[in-house]
């Protein structure tokens, strides 16, 4: 359990990421080629690869680690006090072409305080900062933020592909399994790949 499978097998480049839409693949490849992205709002069910795609983009664009700020909308970024920290980050010049603020679970940010402040920052620092927001419920994000972002809805992976990815991890880890047992895990967790891998790892400690 030293290495979480969800992190160990998280794709870091676009060629390893499993896209469910050819148009989205082309769009991502275009951004990587152009070495830039707009503000993004990535939506979809839990475990479908929203944060993974955000990290793939950050990696492929070569954004300096000091130019990246991570936050969680259900924790620190939910409080208005966090905005002061965000402003400080945005005000300093980037080491590279631009900075990236990645906010997971952005739909949990306070819609009466944090979201309005975020809307203004997205506009004020658009030359040097890009925002990537991930959410399960885009309807909880205020319209003014939607209008400043390019929406990117990630559909769930095909169940056959989902099963194949899970099986590949088990084989790589040297874990013996039968298809009926694997199928029961898939049925219990699909389409949340993260949940499936965590559950399998917790029950496969002896191999």
C-alpha positions in Angstrom: 0.0 0.0 0.0 3.1 2.3 -0.2 1.9 3.5 -3.7 -1.7 4.2 -4.4 -2.7 2.5 -7.6 -4.8 5.5 -8.6 -1.7 7.6 -8.6 0.8 5.0 -9.9 -1.4 4.4 -13.0 -2.6 7.9 -13.5 -1.6 9.0 -17.1 0.8 11.9 -17.3 0.7 12.4 -21.1 -2.1 12.8 -23.6 -1.3 9.6 -25.5 -1.9 7.5 -22.4 -5.2 9.3 -21.5 -8.3 7.4 -22.6 -10.6 9.9 -24.3 -14.3 9.0 -24.8 -14.7 11.7 -27.5 -12.6 12.1 -30.6 -13.3 15.8 -30.8 -12.0 16.3 -27.2 -8.9 14.5 -28.1 -8.3 16.8 -31.1 -9.0 19.8 -28.9 -6.4 18.7 -26.3 -3.8 18.0 -28.9 -4.4 21.4 -30.4 -3.9 23.1 -27.0 -0.7 21.1 -26.4 0.6 22.1 -29.9 -0.2 25.8 -29.3 1.3 25.6 -25.8 -1.7 27.4 -24.2 -5.2 26.8 -22.8 -8.2 28.9 -22.0 -9.9 28.8 -18.6 -11.5 25.4 -18.4 -14.4 23.9 -16.6 -14.1 20.1 -16.6 -17.3 18.3 -15.6 -18.4 14.7 -15.3 -19.2 11.9 -12.9 -16.7 11.0 -10.1 -13.7 9.0 -11.2 -14.0 9.7 -14.9 -10.7 11.4 -15.3 -11.3 15.2 -14.8 -8.4 15.8 -12.5 -6.2 13.4 -14.5 -6.9 15.4 -17.7 -6.1 18.7 -15.9 -2.7 17.3 -14.7 -2.0 15.9 -18.2 -2.5 19.4 -19.7 -0.3 21.0 -17.0 2.5 18.4 -17.7 2.2 18.5 -21.5 2.3 22.3 -21.5 5.5 22.3 -19.5 4.1 24.5 -16.7 6.7 25.1 -14.0 5.8 23.4 -10.7 6.1 26.8 -8.9 3.5 28.2 -11.4 0.8 25.7 -10.3 -1.6 26.2 -7.4 -3.8 23.3 -6.3 -6.9 23.8 -4.2 -10.1 21.8 -3.3 -13.4 23.6 -3.5 -14.9 21.4 -0.7 -12.1 22.3 1.7 -9.7 25.3 1.6 -11.1 26.9 -1.5 -14.6 26.9 0.0 -13.7 29.7 2.4 -13.5 33.3 1.4 -10.3 33.7 3.3 -8.6 31.5 0.7 -9.1 34.2 -1.9 -6.3 36.3 -0.2 -3.9 33.4 -0.8 -5.1 33.1 -4.4 -4.7 36.8 -5.0 -1.1 36.7 -3.8 -0.4 33.8 -6.1 -1.9 35.6 -9.1 -0.1 38.9 -8.5 3.4 37.4 -8.8 4.9 37.0 -12.3 5.1 33.4 -13.6 8.4 31.6 -14.2 7.1 30.4 -17.5 4.4 31.7 -20.0 1.6 31.5 -17.5 0.4 30.1 -14.1 -2.3 27.5 -13.6 -4.8 27.4 -10.7 -6.4 23.9 -10.5 -9.5 23.8 -8.3 -11.0 20.4 -7.8 -14.6 20.0 -6.7 -15.2 23.7 -7.7 -19.0 23.1 -7.4 -18.5 23.2 -3.6 -17.1 26.7 -3.6 -19.4 29.2 -1.8 -21.6 30.7 -4.6 -22.2 33.9 -2.6 -18.6 34.8 -1.8 -15.8 32.7 -3.3 -17.3 32.2 -6.7 -17.9 36.0 -7.4 -14.4 36.8 -6.2 -13.0 34.0 -8.5 -15.0 35.4 -11.4 -13.2 38.8 -11.1 -9.8 37.2 -10.7 -10.3 35.1 -13.9 -10.8 38.3 -15.8 -8.2 40.5 -14.1 -5.3 38.1 -14.5 -6.3 36.4 -17.8 -2.9 37.4 -19.3 -0.8 35.5 -16.9 -3.1 32.9 -15.1 -5.2 30.1 -16.4 -7.9 28.5 -14.2 -8.9 24.8 -14.5 -12.0 23.9 -12.5 -13.3 20.4 -12.1 -16.8 19.6 -10.9 -19.5 16.9 -10.7 -22.4 19.3 -10.8 -21.8 22.2 -13.3 -25.2 23.7 -12.4 -23.7 24.7 -9.0 -21.2 26.9 -10.8 -22.5 30.5 -11.3 -23.2 31.5 -14.9 -20.6 34.3 -14.9 -17.8 31.6 -14.4 -19.3 29.4 -17.1 -19.1 32.3 -19.5 -15.4 32.7 -18.7 -14.5 29.1 -19.2 -14.5 26.6 -22.0 -16.8 23.8 -20.9 -15.5 20.2 -21.2 -17.9 17.5 -20.2 -16.2 14.1 -19.8 -18.5 11.1 -20.4 -18.0 7.9 -18.6 -15.7 5.3 -20.1 -17.3 2.3 -21.9 -17.7 -0.5 -19.4 -15.5 -2.9 -21.5 -12.7 -0.4 -21.6 -13.2 0.3 -17.9 -12.9 -3.5 -17.1 -9.8 -3.8 -19.4 -8.0 -0.9 -17.6 -8.7 -2.5 -14.2 -7.6 -5.9 -15.3 -4.3 -4.4 -16.8 -3.5 -2.9 -13.4 -4.1 -6.2 -11.6 -2.0 -8.2 -14.1 0.8 -5.6 -13.8 0.7 -5.8 -10.0 0.8 -9.6 -10.1 -2.6 -10.0 -8.5 -4.5 -13.2 -9.3 -8.2 -12.9 -10.0 -11.1 -14.6 -11.8 -13.4 -12.7 -14.2 -16.5 -13.2 -12.1 -14.9 -11.6 -9.1 -13.6 -8.7 -11.2 -17.0 -8.3 -12.7 -18.5 -7.9 -9.3 -16.1 -5.0 -8.5 -16.8 -3.4 -11.8 -20.6 -3.6 -11.3 -20.2 -2.1 -7.8 -18.1 0.9 -8.8 -18.6 1.7 -12.5 -18.0 4.4 -13.8 -15.8 5.5 -10.9 -12.3 4.1 -11.8 -10.7 5.6 -8.8 -13.1 3.9 -6.4 -12.7 0.6 -8.2 -8.9 0.7 -8.0 -8.9 1.8 -4.4 -11.3 -1.1 -3.4 -9.2 -3.6 -5.4 -6.0 -2.5 -3.8 -7.4 -2.6 -0.3 -8.5 -6.3 -1.0 -5.3 -7.3 -2.8 -2.6 -6.6 -0.3 -1.4 -10.2 -0.3 -1.5 -10.6 -4.1 
